[in-house]
Amino acid sequence: MTIPTPVRRWKLQVDAIMKQDFLIDLDDAGASDEDILRYFGFGFSPRAFADWFGEKYDLDRVTDGWSMLRQWPGAGSS
């Protein structure tokens, strides 16, 4: 299936936000081309969609436990 250019641009923006906030993108979440077209049709901005998706699927934001992870013994050491 060919995804129209506006939808691809929207997905790239959503993916960037989701990677930053949740460390996954729509591909990692298992979204198909049909899902992406349907999601685009909801009319959400990329930010609003990423927030909605994260809430709907109860995704943990990087900021929710990131400081604890950095303080975990051995975290970040090589």
N, C-alpha and C positions, 0 to 999 in steps of 0.2 A: 504494500500500500504506500502511495506517495503522500506525504504530509505537506500541506501547503506552507509556503514560506512564512506567513505570519504566525502559524502554529509552531513551526520549528523555532522561530525567534522567541516566542513565548516560553516554549519548553526549555530553551537554553537559559533563559532568565530564571525560571522556576528551579531548574537543576542547580544553578549557582547559589541561589538562596538556600535550597535544601541542603546542599553540601556544607555550606557554612553553618547552618543552624542544627542539622541533624546528622551530618556526615554520610548521608545517602542522597541519591538522586532518584528520579522516576524510574530509570532503568533498574537500579538496585532494588527498588520497591516492587518490581515486576510489572510495571505498567506497559500495556501493549499499545500499539499505534491507535487502535480503536478507543482504548481508555483515554489516551492523550487528546484525541479529537473530542471526546465527550467532555473531558475536564475543561478544555478550551471553551467549549460551548456554554459552560456555566457562567462565563463572563467575568470571572475573578481576575484581578491584577495578579501578576506573578507573586508578589508578597502576600496578598490576601489568600491566594490559593495554597501557598506553602504553609501558611499558618493554619488554614482549615485542614489540610491534609495531615499535618503533624498532630493536630488535636483529634481528628477523626480516628487515626490509627495509634493514638497515645504514644507518639514518638518522644523520646527524651531529647531535649535540646542540649547542645554542647555546653551551654552555660549552666545547666541544671546541676551538673556534678563535676564540671571541668576542673574547678579549683581543688576539689577533693582528690581527683585523679592525679593532679600534679603533686599533691602532698603525699600520695601513697608511697610507702617505702619501696625504693627500687624503681619507681616510675621515672622514665626519662634517663635512666642510667644505661650505659652501653656495656 
